[in-house]
Structures are given as structure tokens and as C-alpha cells.
Amino acid sequence: MKISKLVILSLSASLALAQEVGNLDEISIVGSVEKGKEVDYLNPRNITVIDSDTIEKMGFTQLDEIIRYESGFLSQPYGSDLDTTDWLKLRGFDATLTLDGTAIYKGGYFGFSPDIYGLEKIEIIKGADSISYGSSQSGGIINLISKRPQKKPFAEVGVKVGNLQQNGIFFDVNDQFLKDNTYFRLVGNYQRENGQVDKTWQEHYYIAPSLNIEINEQTFLTLLSSFQYDQGVPTTAFFPAYGTLINTPNGYIDPNTNLGSPFSDYLKRSQVSLGYEFIHYLNDDLYFSQNYKFNMENKDQFSVSFSSLDPSNSNKAKRSSVIVDGIARTHTIDNRLNYTKKFGIIENNLITGVDYQYAYVRGKYGYGMASDVDIFHPDYTPQTKSDVPTYLVKQSQLGLYLKDKVKIDNFIFNAGLRFDKAKSDSKSFGAKSDYNVNHTSLQSGIMYVFDDLGLMPFINYSQSFRPIAGNDGNGNNYKPYEGRQYETGIKYLPYFIDAEFYLTYFDLKEKNALINAPSGSFASIQSGKQISKGVEFNSNIHFNDILNWLLAYTYYIKTNTDLNTIETIRTPQMPKNTLSSYLIYTFALDNKSSIQTMFGVRYVGSSTDEAGNKGLKIPSYTLYDTGVVFNYKQWQTKLNIDNIFNKKYVSSCYYSCYYGEGIRASLSLSYKW
């Protein structure tokens, strides 16, 4: 079996499976206009692609739900909330979110929140990587790909209900627009639901029009836009260990307890994204592309939450408040040339480009005080907003990059070089700070393909960096994150079964990691370093046309954090083991109808909090999910239930403790044509 046959085999297998693994460089950010480009599965890295069919099938509505069945991820360590923030860890670190390959501002309570129904797919690069899109977190990159026009007309409209007073309506329409060479797509989603915590709720509106224009056979333009509005009472589910993990004379605190101030807490948030993706083929070997994106978030939030227990009365808790009222704007433009050429047995793919990012954030942002509260009998007396300082951030980044991929017989080589110049002026917590840094990032990898066996061992080295605006509240400017990763593993695509198997070892290290400050201090402080080493295994098996099994396991050999640069502790919240399994069984009733049943198990091992709760062990937990999909002609009815036994558990502790999400059920009815 030659390499070309192996590529075809892996492609056909992955199209049949619910999840895919691919080379992000070769995946078209421009969507359907990539003139037949195929995903390249021969990449010496662990990269995952989750498509919209998988997201829809499992009934996910938040980003931190989607990665529950992915290796390397820790989902919802802070529990479930309604404050438009997704909480997740990738290989022990935070990950960077990008939209269609462009930067999104993230700082404190400012941050882009995607509408999951509006996504075509999600591409995940695990571990340090600043080659792809410039500055990024050490955990990796989660690239959100928006739905965009397709050539084949289709439409969907549906309604949705569920527990916690969920209700919503959604639609997705795609068709030709005026001329044969122009296509449009309109995606809309509305949802209202209550939170797990008493008296919290959220109402969500989303609409995303897009247009694809085939200017000629070599030139394509896609216009993308989305508008989103959220309002409600946000979740502030911070609890003490006393009453959650530690029993008291009054018993345990109910997970529904609201220690905030629901009669004065509020969230109002609008989000806009506008941009285009342009591609022009100069010839069969060379094309130029340019992507531009403007993202804007206007956020007004006031929320009160638990801070610490009163030393003189363990039933009384001190509280603090967060006040956010500002607008964050980002502009990103990326220009690149892609050249592919074959010279005998050598096939070379060279990408070079320059991109520029600019972020401007202005408003009020800070922390205030609130009255004490009884943790077992909270008083919902409205609280008053404190006066907080001006929050101002100006960031710019200019990047030059070069990436090359070479195939020589059964060897595949990857290499990347990127130079970034980043600047910032900011003002936060009443103090000014700035940075002006230059950084060079490297990436290299090698893979060998054993044709007849379907085995592909690989090794990869990559670097990342991310400058941080602001200071620690004591006038100390933050230094940039600097990450590096060694990754080695083996991919197995057997020829006798429709399946994929991946086994990966990773070694991640980050300098200047941010950690939570001790209780009583609001801003994060910077530590010396953080280390994460582990092994991942994931598989996706189609035993036949009706049974699909997804399995993911992660074992963390070491997760250490320098605490105040003088003490090394086990990284808070991180378990030693995570395991997930998901079975999908499909059978046809007749030629017009079918039923699909799903059952999933999620295990998260025990963790610790040596930073804020020394000697305290957070127990492991196991959760069960299920789903049923009934298809009749163009009609589809779908029921998804997460945590079907409504298990009460603490997801993690990091100074405060956090209850995990209880039972969540949703029923949808849709019509497609």
C-alpha cells in the first residue's frame, strides 16, 4: 500500500466517523471555495477536527461541553454557568480561542463566546503553537470555523425545549443568490434557559448572514458576519470547601444555592463579527489568500460572588463583586502565499505570510465589596456597584511566518518559523503598564509511514508565547507567557477495519504562568513555571455500518505549578486520569425512517487544591449521558440527557469550590429540506 492509498483510506474512514484528525494548514479556512482540497492526515502532530454533525448529534450548546469526549481536555472545572464564559483546560493549561483563524481578545471577564449552532466545525491544535496564528496560550488553539455558504441548497428549521425552562428556535438556510456564481447562507438561533443556581437565567439571540461569490474560476470571495446578544442574571457559583466537600452541623450547601445577589446582578452583552475571506489561484501550484476579521464585544456586567469564610463565624461568608462595563474591539488581517510542487519523489508545500492584529479595549473593570451572607440561608438584598478604575488596553502584533511540509517517500517533515513584534499600552487596577517585545517561535516534526501496517510514528517540537496586558494589582507588569512542547506518538489506521487509533506523549512547560492570588487579592499573580506531562489515547471505531465507538483517555504523569516561585505544588484542579467512552448505535426502521441511540460515560479522577485548600482532596466522579435521534423523511426528533442520574459532585476547587452541572435534558424537533 502506497502513501497515496493510505491517505485515501484515512480520508474515507474519517468521513464516516464522527470526528476527524487533520492538518490544519491544509484545511480551508475559506470553506467550500478551496477547489477540492482534501484534508491531509499525514501530519506529525495531534490535531483534532470536530464537525457540526457531531456537535448536533450530541446536543451540545456550549464550547466547554463539546470537548467532554476529547483526550487532553478537562471540561467545566468551574462547573456550569451562564455568564458567557467557557471554562476548560487543554493538557493542563488554558487554550487560545480563534475565529476563522483570526485573533479574539481575551482578558479577565472580556472574551468571545461562540454560538455553537453557528459553527461548521472546530479545529483543535493541542499544546504550544504560535506558528499558526501568532501569540497563543500554552494549552493550544481552538479554532472556530463559522458556517458559510455551500453550493448545494438546503434548509433547516427547528424548535427546542428542555428542563431548566429551556426553550428556543433555530434555522439554517442556504441557497443560490441572484446569480449562478453567488450563494448565501443565513443562520439564526434563539434560546432562553435558567441556570442551575437559583434565580439565574439567560436569553440568547444570534443571527449570521454570509455570502460566497465566485468571481471567476480562480478567484473567490466569502463575506462572513454574525450578530449576538445575551442578557440575564449570570451564574456566580463560588462556594467554600466547608459545606461542599466538608460536612457541617447544617449539612451540605445545596448546589442550587445562590451566594450572589440575583436581584441586582445582571449581564448585558452584544457581540459583532464582520469579515471576508479572499482567495485567488495564480496557477495550479500557487495561490494567494487574504482574511480580514473585525470582532467587537460590548459587555455590561455586575455580579456578586463568594470570596471567603468569616473566621469568627463559619456560616458567614464575605463576598466581592465584579464590575465590567466596556467595549473590546479587535482587527486581524492575514495575507499568505501557498505553493505546492512535486519534484520526482519529493512533494513540497510551502506557506509564507504576514499578519497584523490590533485590539482596543476601553471601559470600567474592577472588583468591589459586597455585604456578608449566610451560606445556608442567603439574603438577596440588592447590592450597590462600587466605583472601579478605568480599564484601557491597546495591543498590536505584527507577524511574519514561514511553514514548510516535505514528503520524501515514506517520510514527512514539517518545519515552521515565525517572528512576532508585539506592543501594548494598558491601564488596569489604577496602574499603567506596557510591553514591547519581539519573539521568534519554532516548530518542527517528522513522521514515517509504514504502508502495509498503517502505522505512523511521529515526533514534534513546538513553541508558543503570549504577551499579557496589565499588572498584578501591585504595580508589577506581567511578563509574556513562554511555552514549549515535546510531543511524540503513533497513529494507526488499520486496513481491516474502519477505525483510527492515536497514542501520544506530551511534555509541556510554561514560564511566567498566571495563578490565582491568595484569598483577599483580586488580580492574578505570576509564578515561575508550570509543567504538564502526560499520555493521551483516543480511538474512533466503526465496527460496522450501525455501531460507532469513541474512546478517549488521558493520564497526567506530572502537573506542577510554582507557587510564588518558592514552592512547587500539584497544579490545582488537574486530575491524574480522565476517561470517556461514547457509543452510537444506528439502525434503520425502513427506507424512510431510522433511530440512533447514544450512550456516554465520563470519568474524571481526583484532584487537589494545595494553593487554597491544603490537604483537601476533591473526589473523582463518573457521569453518564444518553441520547436518541429519530429520523422520518425530512423530520428529526432528538432527545439528549446529560448526567442522567443527576449526580451531585464537586468538579474542582481552586481557593473556592465548584459544583458540577446536574441533569440537563433537551428535546428538539426539526425539519430539513
N, C-alpha and C positions, 0 to 999 in steps of 0.2 A: 504494500500500500504506500503510495507516494504522499508527500505533504499535501498536494492539492486535493487528493481524495480524502485525507484526514480533515481538511478544512470543510469540505462539503459534508462529510459525516457529522462533524460537530455542529455545523450550521443547521442541518436538518433536525438533529436531536434537540437543539436549543429552541428551535421554533415550536417544537411540540411540547417543550417543558414550560413550566410557569415562570421560570427565572432564567436569565442568561448571563454569561460571562463574556466580556469582550474587551477590545482595545479602544479606549476612549478617544484616542487620536483619530481613529478611523470611523468612529460613529458620527454621522452627520448631525451637527448642531442645526443645520438648515432644514432638516426633516426630509420631506419626500422629494426634494429637488436635487438630491445627491447623485442623480443619474445612475441608479442601480448599484451604488457602492455597497458591498457586503461587509458585515461585521467581521473583523479579523480576530479569531480566537487564540491565535498563537502569540501570546504576549507574556513576557516574563514578569508578571505581576498578578496580584489577586484583585481583580476588578469585577464588580457585580452590576448587573443591569436588571432592574425590576420594572416590568411593563405594566401598562394600565389594566390589562386583563387580570393580572394577579391582584392588583390593588382592588379592583372592582369585585372580584370573586370573594376575597376575604373580608370585604365590607369595611375597609379601613377609612377613617376620616381625618386622622392626624398623622403627621410625619413620624412621630415617635411611636406610633402603633405599627407602621409598615415594616420596621426593621426588627420586629419581635422574633421573626424566624430566620434571621440572618446571623451567621457566625461573626464574632468580633464585636457585637453590639451589646450594650446594656440599655434596655428600654425603660423610660419613665422612672429613673431613680428618685425623682422628687414627687412621684405619684402622678395622678391625672389632674389637670387643671383647665381653666377656661380663660386664661389670660393671654392667649395667642402666642405662647412661647412653647417650643418643642424642646423637651429635655431628653438628651441621650448622650451616651459615651461610646466612642469607637476606639477599640484597642486601648482603653483606659484613659483616653483624652477627649476633649471637645473636638468637634469637626466643624469645618467651614462650609457654609451654605452658599451655593451659587445658583443663579437663574439663567438658563440657556448659555452657560459658560461665562457669565458676567458677574462682577462683584456685587455684593449686597452689604450694606452697612450693618454691623453688629457691635453694640456697645451697651452694656448694662441692660436696661429694660427696653432699649430700642433694638428692633430686629425684625426682619422679614418673616412673615408667616404665610406659608403657601396654602392655597385651596387645593386639596388633593384631587378632587374631581377634575380640575383644570390641567392635570399633568398627563403627558403622553407616556413618560417613563422617568425613572430615577436612576442615575448613574453614580456609582459609589467607588471612589478610589480609596483604598484602605492604607492608612499610615501616612507618614510625612511626604508631602508633594507640593513644591512650589514651582515646578516646571510648567504645569498645565495652565494655571491661572494666576500665578504670582503669589503674593503673601497668603498663607493659609495656616490653619491650626495643625498641630502635630497628629491629631487623630485621623485626619484625612479630609476628603472633599465629597460632599453630597451635592451633585449637580442635578437640578430640577429642569426637566425638559417640558416646555409648555405644549399643549395641544395646538396643532397648526393644520392648515387645510390639506386635504388629500384629494386625489383625482377622482376617486370613486365616491359618488353621492351616498349619503346615509344620514339618518337622524334618530334621535332617541329622546323620549320624554318620560319622566317618572315622578313618583311621589314616595315619601318615606315617613315612617312613624317608628316610635320606639319608647322604651322606658325613659325615665327622667324627662318626661314630656317632650320627647323629640318629635319634631315634625319638619318636613321640608319638601321642596320640589326642585327638580333638576332637568336640564335639557342640553342636547348637543346636536347641532345641525351643521351639515357640511354639503356644499353643492357648488355647481358652476356659477360664476358671477359675470353676467353680461356677455363675456366672450369665451371662446373655447380655451383660451390660454390663461384664464383667470379663475381662481377658486376662492371661496370664502368659508369661514367656519365661525360659528357663534356658540359659545359655551356659557351656561348660566347655572347658578346654584344658590339656593336659599335654605337656611336651616336655623331652627331655634331649639334650644335644649337647656335644661337645668344642669347644674353641676352636682357632683357627689356631695359637696359641702352645702349645708343648709343655706337657703336664700341666695344662692349664686345662680346666674344664668347668662346666656349669651345668644345674641341674634346676629346672623351672618348673611351678608349679601355678596354675590360675586358674579361678574359678567366679563367675558373675554372675547371680543371680536378680533379676527385675524384675516389676512388676505395674502394670497400667493399669486404672483404674476410671473408667467413665463415670458420674459421679454423677447427672447429668441431661443434657439436650440442650445445655445451656450450660456445664456445669461438668465438668472432667476433672482427674484426679489420677494421676500416674505416680510410682511408687516405684522407685528405682534403687539397686542395691548391687553391689559386687564385692569379692572377697577373693583375694589373690595372695600366693604365697610363692616365693622364689627362694633357692637355696643352691648353693655350688660354690667353685671356685678362680677368682678373677677374672683377667682379662687385664691385664697391665701392659706393653704393647708400646711402651715408650720406648727409642729407640736413638740412638747418636751418629751424626753425619754420616760420621765415619770408620768405614768398614765397611758403610755403606748406600749413600751416594752417592759416597764416595771409596774407591777400591780400596786394598787394603793388601797387604803381603807375605803375609798369611794369607788373602787373598781377601776376599770379602764375607761379612758376617754372614748366616746363614740366617734367612729370615723366621719360621721356627718357633722360633727361639731364645728361651728364657725367661730374661730377666735379672732376674726377680723371685725369689721364694722359694716355689715351689709346695708344699713340704712344711709350710710354716707360714702361707702366705697362705690367706685364707678369706673367704667372703661369706655372710651370713645376713640375709635381708631379707623382711619381711612388709609388705603394703600393703592398706589397707582404704578403701573409699569407700562412703558412705551418703548418701542424699539423696532429695528429692522435687521434682517439677515440677508446679505447680498453675496452672490457667488457668480463668478464668470470663469468659464473654461477657455483658456487660451489655446490649448490643444489637448490631445488625448492624455498627455503626461503631466500637464501643468495647469493649475487653476488658482485663482485669487479669490479670497473671501474677506468680507468686512462685516462685523457685527457691532451694532450700537444698542445700548440699553440705558434708559433713564428709569430709576426706581425712586419712589417717594413714599415715606411713611409719616403721617400726621397723627400723633398719639397724645391723648389727654387721659391720664390715669391717676387715680388716688386709691390707695389700698392700705389697710392696716393689717398687721400680722404679729404673731407671737415672736418675742425676742428672747426672753429668759425668764426663769422662775424667780420669784421673790424669795431671797434667802430666809426671811423671817416667817414666811407662810407659803408652804409648798403648793397650796391650792390656788395661789395668786400668781398671775403671770404679768410680766412687764411686756409692753408692746411698742412697736415702732411703726412708722408709716413711710411709704414711698410715694413721691410726687413726681410725675412725669408730664410735661406739657411742652411739646416741641415738635419740630419737623426735621426729618433726616432725608437728605437727597443724595443720590449717587449717579454719576455718569460714567459709563465704561464704553470704550471703543477698542476693537481688536482687529488688526489687519494682518493677514497671513498669506504666504505662498506655500502651496503643497506640490511637490514634484516627485513623481513616481516613475522609475525607469528600470528596465531589466537588461542586464549585461550578461548574457550566457546563463550561468548557474547563479548569478548574483542578482537579487532584486532589492532595489533601494527605494526607500520612501523618506524624503527629506522635507521637513516643515520648518519654516522660519517666519518670524513675525515680530510685530511691535504692538504693544497695547498701552492704554492710558486709563487710569481710574482717578476719579475725583469725588470726594464725599464732603458734604457740608451739613452740619447739624447745629441747630440753634434752638434754644428754649430754656425751660426751667427743669432741673433734675436734681433730686437730692432726697435726703431722709429726714424725717421729723419724729416727734414723740407722740404717744397716744396714752390714754388712761389705762390703768391696770385692769385685768379681767379675771374672773373666776373660771378656771379651766373646765370645771364641771357644770357651772351654771352661768354662762356668759351673758353679759349685759350689752344690749345692742344700742346703747346711747350713741347717737351720731358724734363723730369726731371732727375736729377742725383741722384744716390743712395748715401746715407750718410754712413759713416763708423759706424758700430754698434758693440757693445761688443760681446764677446763670450757667447754663451748660452750652459750651461752644466748641465745636470741633471742625477743623479744616484739614483734610487729608488728601494727598495726591501721591500717585505711584506711576512711574514710567518703567515699562519692562521691555527688554529685548530678549528673544529666546530663539533657540535652535534645537530641533529634535530630529534624530535620525534613526531609522529602523532598517536593518540589513538582514536579508535571508541568504545564506550560503548553504546549499544542500539542506541538511537537516538542522543546521544551526540558525538561531535567530538572535540578533544582537540589537539592543536598544541603548541609546545614549541621549542625554539632554543637558543643555547648558542654558542658564537664564541669569540675566543681570537686571536687578531692580534698583531704582533710585526712589526712595520714599521720603516724604516730608509731612510734617504736621505742626499745627498750632492749635492748642486747645486750652480750655478753661473749665475746670470741674472742681467741686468741693471748695470753691473760693480761691483756688490756686491756679496759676498758669503753668503750662508745660508744653514742650515741643520736642520734636526729634527731626533729624536729618541724617538718614542712614543709607548706605549703599550695601547691597548684599548680592552675592553670587551663589546660586543654587545648582547642584549637580544631581544627575540621575543616570544610572547605568544598569543594564541587566543582560542576562544571557539565558537562553533556553535551548535544549536539544530535544528533538522529536524522534522517538523510536517508532517508526512507521508501523511495523507489524504488530506492536503491542498496544499502541495508543497511549503510551506513557510520555510525559513531557516534564522532566525535571527542570527547575529554573532557580536562579538566584538574582537578587536585585538589591541595589543600594540607592537610597533617595534622601533628599534633604528638604527642609521646609523652614520658613521664617515668617513671622508676622509682627510688624511694629504695633505697639499698643499706645493709643492716645490716653492722656490723663495721668493721674497720680494716685498714691495710696491714701490720700487724706491727710498725710503728714508732710506734704510738700515734696515727697520723693517721686521723681518721674519714673514711669515704667520703662524697663528695658525691653527690646524686642524678644518674642519667643524665638528660640532656635531649636529645631528638631532634626533628628536623623534616624533613619530606619534601615536595618538589615533584614531582608526577607528572603527566605528560601523555601521551596516546596516542590510538590509534584502534582501535575494534573493528569487525570486518567479518563480517557474517553474510549470505553470498550466497544469493539466492533460487533459483539454478540448480543448487546442489549442497548436500548435507548436510554443512556444514563451519562451522568457526569460526576466525577469524584475529585475533590481537592483537599490536599493536606498541606498546611502552611505553618512555618515557624516564623515569628516576627520578634524583633528586638528593637524597641523604640526608646529614645532618650530625648528629653526636652530640657533646655536651660531656661532659666528665668520664668518658671511656671507660676501662674497665679493661684493662690489658695485663699480660702475664706479666712478672714481675720477673727481673732477670738471674740466671744460674745461682748457686745457693747461697742464694737467698732464696725462701721457700716461698709467701708471700702475694702476691697480685696488687697492683699499684700503679696509681694513677690518672694518666692523661695529660690533655693539654689537650683535644684533639678528634680525631675520626675522620671521614673523608669517604668517601663512596662514590657514584659517578655511573656510570650505565650505560644500556644499551638492552637490552630483552628482546623476543624474538619467540617466540610459540608458536601452534601451529595443531593442529587436530584435524579430520581429513578422512575422511569416509566416501565413497569413490569409488563404491561400490555396496553391496549387502547383505552382501558377503563380505570386503571389504578396507577396513581402517581404518588410518590413518597418523597417528601423533603425532610432532610435531617441536617442539623447544624449543632456543632459542639465547640466550645472554647474553653481551654484550660490556661489559666494565668499562672505561669511559673513564678513571676515576681511582679508586684506593683508597689513601688516605693515612692514616697514623696519626702523631700527635705522640708522639715518644718522649721521656719525661721532660720534656716541654714545651719542649725546647731543640733538638730535631732532628725533622724530618719525614721519614718513610720510607714506602715502599710497604707496605701492610698485609700482614703475614706470612700465608702460606698461600693468599692470594687470586690466582687466575689471571686473565689478561686475557680468555680466552674459555672458554666451556663450550658444548658442543653435544650433543644427544641425539636419537635417532630410534628409533621403535618401530613395527613393522609387525605387524598382527594379521590373519591370513587364516583365514576360516571357510568350510567347505564341508560340505554335508550328504551323508552316505552313503546314507541312505534316510529314511523318515519316523520312524525310531526312534533313529537314531544320527547323530553329526556329529563332525568333527575340527576343532580350532582350532590353528593353528601361529602362533608368535610369534618375532620376531627383533628384538633391540635393539642399538644402538651408542651408547656413551657416550665422549665426548672431553672431557678436562679439560686446559686449557693449562698452560704452565709457570708456576711461582710462585717467590717468593724468601723469604728469611728474613734481612732486614737487621737484625733485633733480636738474634738469637742466632748467626747464621752468615753474617756479611757476605761478599758476593761469591760466595755459593753459589747456584746456580740449580737448582731442582728440575724435572726434565724433565716434559714433557707425557706423557700416557698415553691410550690408547684401549682400551676393554674391550667385549666382546661377550657378550650374553645371549641365551638362547633358551628356548623352552617349547613343550610340546604338551599339548593337552587333548582327551581322547576321552570323548564322552558317549554312553551307551547306555541308553535308557529313563531310569530314575532313578539309574543308576550313573555315576560320573565318575572317571576316572583322569587325573592331572595330573603332568607332569614339568617342573620348572623347573631351569635350569642358568645360574648367573651366572658371569661371567668364564670362559667355556667353554674358553679356551686356557690357563687357569691362569697368566696373565701375572704376573710378578714386577715390582713397581713401588713407588716411594715416593709415598705420597699427598700428603704435605706435610712441612715442617719448621717448627718454632717452638721454638727452642732445641734440643729433641730432634727426631728424625726418626721417621716412622711408616710402616711397610709397609702397603700396601693389602691388601684382602681377596683371597685366592686363589679357586680354583674352589669353588663351593658348589652342590651338587645336592640336590634333594629330590623324592621320589615320594610321591604321596598317592592314596588310594582312598577314595571317599566314596559314601554312599547317601542320596538325598534323597526325601522323600515329603510 
